């Protein structure tokens, strides 16, 4: 008897995600769930971004409710200094990609996904600061066709992650 299953494997790109001061627990939980589906290897939760455990080390039910357990399957780290995190990732060979509307942004579909990528997602109101944008390798933007000029950060994360991992 022969095995007729396709044994080819996709050369999966390593993607990490940096959540820069995301405010909403629901957005964080949703991004955990989407990151799990997209094969993200690690999430960095910067400064005020809610973490899956509270300051006493107890699991947060509000994050778990939205992430459906993805907070247990994806490694994550709470970081205070995003600059040091970006520098460390660059030393590891990651291309730092910011998802933000900016005069220097390029279409999100134009990123070379053959490299290791660290995707930065910014605060729901203020986005990613100009200081952080100066540190990244490329700024990508999802074109908007409607009257609204932005997407919810968790929706934008899903679009970008699956495009980067194509």
ZADO-1210 file (C-alpha; in nm, 4 decimals, padded with zeros to 6 digits):
<atoms>
<atom x="00.0000" y="00.0000" z="00.0000" code="UNK" pos="1"/>
<atom x="00.1316" y="00.3456" z="-00.0871" code="UNK" pos="2"/>
<atom x="00.0744" y="00.6754" z="00.0830" code="UNK" pos="3"/>
<atom x="-00.0808" y="00.9151" z="-00.1648" code="UNK" pos="4"/>
<atom x="-00.0796" y="01.2136" z="00.0685" code="UNK" pos="5"/>
<atom x="00.0949" y="01.5253" z="-00.0536" code="UNK" pos="6"/>
<atom x="00.4152" y="01.5501" z="00.1478" code="UNK" pos="7"/>
<atom x="00.5204" y="01.8917" z="00.0239" code="UNK" pos="8"/>
<atom x="00.5400" y="02.1490" z="00.2974" code="UNK" pos="9"/>
<atom x="00.5082" y="02.5229" z="00.2720" code="UNK" pos="10"/>
<atom x="00.8220" y="02.7091" z="00.3654" code="UNK" pos="11"/>
<atom x="00.6599" y="02.9017" z="00.6478" code="UNK" pos="12"/>
<atom x="00.7938" y="03.2462" z="00.7132" code="UNK" pos="13"/>
<atom x="00.8512" y="03.3391" z="01.0760" code="UNK" pos="14"/>
<atom x="00.6281" y="03.6256" z="01.1790" code="UNK" pos="15"/>
<atom x="00.6214" y="03.7969" z="01.5157" code="UNK" pos="16"/>
<atom x="00.3767" y="04.0694" z="01.6147" code="UNK" pos="17"/>
<atom x="00.4352" y="04.3758" z="01.8304" code="UNK" pos="18"/>
<atom x="00.1228" y="04.5313" z="01.9831" code="UNK" pos="19"/>
<atom x="00.2163" y="04.8906" z="02.0639" code="UNK" pos="20"/>
<atom x="-00.0145" y="05.0221" z="02.3358" code="UNK" pos="21"/>
<atom x="-00.3309" y="04.8553" z="02.2098" code="UNK" pos="22"/>
<atom x="-00.6053" y="04.9621" z="02.4515" code="UNK" pos="23"/>
<atom x="-00.8856" y="04.7134" z="02.3984" code="UNK" pos="24"/>
<atom x="-00.8806" y="04.3741" z="02.5678" code="UNK" pos="25"/>
<atom x="-01.1107" y="04.2530" z="02.2911" code="UNK" pos="26"/>
<atom x="-00.8698" y="04.3656" z="02.0198" code="UNK" pos="27"/>
<atom x="-00.5815" y="04.1921" z="02.1974" code="UNK" pos="28"/>
<atom x="-00.7804" y="03.8693" z="02.2360" code="UNK" pos="29"/>
<atom x="-00.8868" y="03.8830" z="01.8732" code="UNK" pos="30"/>
<atom x="-00.5285" y="03.9415" z="01.7572" code="UNK" pos="31"/>
<atom x="-00.4116" y="03.6417" z="01.9643" code="UNK" pos="32"/>
<atom x="-00.6725" y="03.4249" z="01.7930" code="UNK" pos="33"/>
<atom x="-00.5868" y="03.5544" z="01.4450" code="UNK" pos="34"/>
<atom x="-00.2132" y="03.5261" z="01.5136" code="UNK" pos="35"/>
<atom x="-00.2608" y="03.1617" z="01.6086" code="UNK" pos="36"/>
<atom x="-00.4509" y="03.0970" z="01.2838" code="UNK" pos="37"/>
<atom x="-00.1810" y="03.2749" z="01.0810" code="UNK" pos="38"/>
<atom x="00.1090" y="03.0866" z="01.2426" code="UNK" pos="39"/>
<atom x="00.2641" y="03.3774" z="01.4309" code="UNK" pos="40"/>
<atom x="00.5541" y="03.2600" z="01.6488" code="UNK" pos="41"/>
<atom x="00.5375" y="03.5246" z="01.9236" code="UNK" pos="42"/>
<atom x="00.3550" y="03.8374" z="02.0361" code="UNK" pos="43"/>
<atom x="00.5146" y="04.1309" z="02.2172" code="UNK" pos="44"/>
<atom x="00.2680" y="04.3282" z="02.4281" code="UNK" pos="45"/>
<atom x="00.4073" y="04.6794" z="02.4728" code="UNK" pos="46"/>
<atom x="00.3494" y="04.8991" z="02.7788" code="UNK" pos="47"/>
<atom x="-00.0275" y="04.9362" z="02.8416" code="UNK" pos="48"/>
<atom x="-00.1358" y="04.6580" z="02.6056" code="UNK" pos="49"/>
<atom x="-00.3478" y="04.4140" z="02.8110" code="UNK" pos="50"/>
<atom x="-00.1786" y="04.0790" z="02.8785" code="UNK" pos="51"/>
<atom x="-00.3447" y="03.7372" z="02.9173" code="UNK" pos="52"/>
<atom x="-00.2603" y="03.7385" z="03.2884" code="UNK" pos="53"/>
<atom x="-00.3206" y="04.0133" z="03.5417" code="UNK" pos="54"/>
<atom x="-00.0556" y="04.1678" z="03.7668" code="UNK" pos="55"/>
<atom x="-00.1123" y="03.8865" z="04.0184" code="UNK" pos="56"/>
<atom x="-00.0446" y="03.6155" z="03.7615" code="UNK" pos="57"/>
<atom x="-00.4101" y="03.5148" z="03.7254" code="UNK" pos="58"/>
<atom x="-00.5473" y="03.4304" z="03.3828" code="UNK" pos="59"/>
<atom x="-00.7674" y="03.7114" z="03.2481" code="UNK" pos="60"/>
<atom x="-01.1082" y="03.5765" z="03.1527" code="UNK" pos="61"/>
<atom x="-01.1811" y="03.8747" z="02.9275" code="UNK" pos="62"/>
<atom x="-00.8791" y="03.7994" z="02.7057" code="UNK" pos="63"/>
<atom x="-00.9450" y="03.4242" z="02.7101" code="UNK" pos="64"/>
<atom x="-01.3091" y="03.4717" z="02.6098" code="UNK" pos="65"/>
<atom x="-01.2110" y="03.6418" z="02.2844" code="UNK" pos="66"/>
<atom x="-00.8915" y="03.4511" z="02.2070" code="UNK" pos="67"/>
<atom x="-01.0528" y="03.1095" z="02.2683" code="UNK" pos="68"/>
<atom x="-00.7339" y="02.9687" z="02.4190" code="UNK" pos="69"/>
<atom x="-00.4895" y="03.1146" z="02.1663" code="UNK" pos="70"/>
<atom x="-00.3231" y="03.3005" z="02.4539" code="UNK" pos="71"/>
<atom x="-00.2048" y="02.9578" z="02.5714" code="UNK" pos="72"/>
<atom x="-00.0723" y="02.8440" z="02.2335" code="UNK" pos="73"/>
<atom x="00.1290" y="03.1481" z="02.1269" code="UNK" pos="74"/>
<atom x="00.4303" y="03.2631" z="02.3256" code="UNK" pos="75"/>
<atom x="00.3977" y="03.6230" z="02.4385" code="UNK" pos="76"/>
<atom x="00.6042" y="03.8714" z="02.6306" code="UNK" pos="77"/>
<atom x="00.5173" y="04.1991" z="02.8000" code="UNK" pos="78"/>
<atom x="00.7762" y="04.4639" z="02.7141" code="UNK" pos="79"/>
<atom x="00.8161" y="04.8201" z="02.8345" code="UNK" pos="80"/>
<atom x="01.0698" y="04.9485" z="02.5808" code="UNK" pos="81"/>
<atom x="00.9596" y="04.8963" z="02.2212" code="UNK" pos="82"/>
<atom x="01.2845" y="05.0468" z="02.0919" code="UNK" pos="83"/>
<atom x="01.4942" y="04.7759" z="02.2595" code="UNK" pos="84"/>
<atom x="01.2566" y="04.5093" z="02.1264" code="UNK" pos="85"/>
<atom x="01.2893" y="04.6427" z="01.7715" code="UNK" pos="86"/>
<atom x="01.6691" y="04.6567" z="01.8005" code="UNK" pos="87"/>
<atom x="01.6849" y="04.2990" z="01.9335" code="UNK" pos="88"/>
<atom x="01.4616" y="04.1702" z="01.6536" code="UNK" pos="89"/>
<atom x="01.6751" y="04.3448" z="01.3925" code="UNK" pos="90"/>
<atom x="01.9835" y="04.1708" z="01.5359" code="UNK" pos="91"/>
<atom x="01.7970" y="03.8396" z="01.4934" code="UNK" pos="92"/>
<atom x="01.7463" y="03.9185" z="01.1244" code="UNK" pos="93"/>
<atom x="01.3851" y="04.0345" z="01.1327" code="UNK" pos="94"/>
<atom x="01.2540" y="04.2917" z="00.8891" code="UNK" pos="95"/>
<atom x="01.0526" y="04.5386" z="01.0961" code="UNK" pos="96"/>
<atom x="00.7216" y="04.6240" z="00.9291" code="UNK" pos="97"/>
<atom x="00.4787" y="04.8834" z="01.0619" code="UNK" pos="98"/>
<atom x="00.1140" y="04.8795" z="00.9581" code="UNK" pos="99"/>
<atom x="00.0248" y="05.2486" z="00.9484" code="UNK" pos="100"/>
<atom x="-00.1082" y="05.5213" z="00.7223" code="UNK" pos="101"/>
<atom x="00.1893" y="05.7434" z="00.6482" code="UNK" pos="102"/>
<atom x="00.3338" y="05.9432" z="00.3601" code="UNK" pos="103"/>
<atom x="00.6099" y="05.6779" z="00.3341" code="UNK" pos="104"/>
<atom x="00.3787" y="05.3769" z="00.3421" code="UNK" pos="105"/>
<atom x="00.3633" y="05.1254" z="00.0578" code="UNK" pos="106"/>
<atom x="00.0859" y="04.8875" z="-00.0384" code="UNK" pos="107"/>
<atom x="00.0704" y="04.5970" z="00.2063" code="UNK" pos="108"/>
<atom x="00.0855" y="04.3494" z="-00.0816" code="UNK" pos="109"/>
<atom x="00.4316" y="04.4678" z="-00.1891" code="UNK" pos="110"/>
<atom x="00.6302" y="04.3326" z="00.1094" code="UNK" pos="111"/>
<atom x="00.8843" y="04.0591" z="00.0354" code="UNK" pos="112"/>
<atom x="00.7655" y="03.7753" z="00.2557" code="UNK" pos="113"/>
<atom x="01.0819" y="03.5692" z="00.2204" code="UNK" pos="114"/>
<atom x="01.2352" y="03.7308" z="00.5284" code="UNK" pos="115"/>
<atom x="01.1541" y="03.6974" z="00.8955" code="UNK" pos="116"/>
<atom x="00.9072" y="03.9739" z="00.9743" code="UNK" pos="117"/>
<atom x="00.8079" y="04.1558" z="01.2912" code="UNK" pos="118"/>
<atom x="00.4790" y="04.3376" z="01.2327" code="UNK" pos="119"/>
<atom x="00.4011" y="04.6387" z="01.4514" code="UNK" pos="120"/>
<atom x="00.0375" y="04.7274" z="01.5149" code="UNK" pos="121"/>
<atom x="-00.0339" y="05.0580" z="01.6832" code="UNK" pos="122"/>
<atom x="-00.2762" y="05.2132" z="01.9254" code="UNK" pos="123"/>
<atom x="-00.6385" y="05.2296" z="01.8102" code="UNK" pos="124"/>
<atom x="-00.6487" y="05.6111" z="01.8304" code="UNK" pos="125"/>
<atom x="-00.2939" y="05.7413" z="01.7875" code="UNK" pos="126"/>
<atom x="-00.1460" y="05.4661" z="01.5724" code="UNK" pos="127"/>
<atom x="00.2299" y="05.4170" z="01.5712" code="UNK" pos="128"/>
<atom x="00.4371" y="05.7180" z="01.6775" code="UNK" pos="129"/>
<atom x="00.6645" y="05.9005" z="01.4325" code="UNK" pos="130"/>
<atom x="00.9616" y="05.8067" z="01.6549" code="UNK" pos="131"/>
<atom x="00.8872" y="05.4352" z="01.6147" code="UNK" pos="132"/>
<atom x="00.8169" y="05.4718" z="01.2427" code="UNK" pos="133"/>
<atom x="01.1724" y="05.6075" z="01.2014" code="UNK" pos="134"/>
<atom x="01.3063" y="05.2749" z="01.3365" code="UNK" pos="135"/>
<atom x="01.1189" y="05.0409" z="01.1025" code="UNK" pos="136"/>
<atom x="01.2369" y="04.8973" z="00.7721" code="UNK" pos="137"/>
<atom x="00.9096" y="04.9452" z="00.5876" code="UNK" pos="138"/>
<atom x="00.5676" y="05.0974" z="00.6527" code="UNK" pos="139"/>
<atom x="00.2745" y="04.9219" z="00.4909" code="UNK" pos="140"/>
<atom x="-00.0812" y="05.0397" z="00.4416" code="UNK" pos="141"/>
<atom x="-00.4045" y="04.8661" z="00.3469" code="UNK" pos="142"/>
<atom x="-00.5763" y="05.0762" z="00.0785" code="UNK" pos="143"/>
<atom x="-00.9188" y="05.2082" z="00.1789" code="UNK" pos="144"/>
<atom x="-01.1974" y="05.2271" z="-00.0796" code="UNK" pos="145"/>
<atom x="-01.4799" y="05.3551" z="00.1403" code="UNK" pos="146"/>
<atom x="-01.5492" y="05.6745" z="00.3283" code="UNK" pos="147"/>
<atom x="-01.3801" y="05.5531" z="00.6470" code="UNK" pos="148"/>
<atom x="-01.0038" y="05.5954" z="00.6546" code="UNK" pos="149"/>
<atom x="-00.9147" y="05.3034" z="00.8786" code="UNK" pos="150"/>
<atom x="-01.0007" y="04.9536" z="00.9965" code="UNK" pos="151"/>
<atom x="-01.0274" y="04.8117" z="01.3452" code="UNK" pos="152"/>
<atom x="-00.6748" y="04.7081" z="01.4493" code="UNK" pos="153"/>
<atom x="-00.7709" y="04.3420" z="01.4893" code="UNK" pos="154"/>
<atom x="-00.9263" y="04.3331" z="01.1399" code="UNK" pos="155"/>
<atom x="-00.6230" y="04.5066" z="00.9903" code="UNK" pos="156"/>
<atom x="-00.3980" y="04.2572" z="01.1714" code="UNK" pos="157"/>
<atom x="-00.5768" y="03.9655" z="01.0079" code="UNK" pos="158"/>
<atom x="-00.5542" y="04.1130" z="00.6595" code="UNK" pos="159"/>
<atom x="-00.1850" y="04.1955" z="00.6981" code="UNK" pos="160"/>
<atom x="-00.0838" y="03.8666" z="00.8646" code="UNK" pos="161"/>
<atom x="-00.2419" y="03.6466" z="00.6020" code="UNK" pos="162"/>
<atom x="-00.0957" y="03.8616" z="00.3216" code="UNK" pos="163"/>
<atom x="00.2524" y="03.8491" z="00.4759" code="UNK" pos="164"/>
<atom x="00.2276" y="03.4727" z="00.5172" code="UNK" pos="165"/>
<atom x="00.1098" y="03.4051" z="00.1618" code="UNK" pos="166"/>
</atoms>
